[in-house]
């Protein structure tokens, strides 16, 4: 049986994936039938390049996409909602926090809620 799944080709701590068509019994990075796209989760927003025509071809031959590939495809088709947080210049340091920890926590919460709602959110902090 054929599967459409991710194959990691990135270095340690720097993930980069190929979307590949591969036999289900082969290891994650084993010999592939065809590479049909790439996924770079480190870029903001994550960069996804898929060859839809080739994916349809392989699915017509019976290839089954993995759960992760289905999530990547759903993220690719969604729109990004930008939320602007306008802050007085005196309060900017409080909102961003030490080394950006507070802003990072807010972005993490937005990302988690976005996953639940199957939407993509980004936060921009602006001085008003």
C-alpha positions, 0 to 999 in steps of 0.5 A: 500500500502506498502512503503520502507522508513526511520524510525529514531531511533537515539537520538537528534542531532545524526540521525540513520535510519532503512530502513523499509517496512511499510504501507503507512498510518502508522506514520514514526516510526510506526509498521513495516513489516520488517527492511531491512537495516540501514543508518548512515549519521554521518559516513564519508562517510555515512554508508549504509547497505541494504539487497538487496534480501529482498528489491527485495522480497518486491518490488515484492509484490508491495512495493514502495521505497520513494524518500529518499530511492532511493537517499540512494540506488543511493549513495550506488552504486556510487564510491567515488572520492577523490580530493587531495589538495596539499598545501605548509606548510606555506600556510596550515593555510590559506587553513584550516582557523580558526577552519577549516571553510575554509576547511569545506566550500570547502567540503560543495561545493564539496558535493553540486556539487556532489549531482548535478552530482550524484557523491560522492567527498571527499577532502584531504588536504595534505602538499607538 
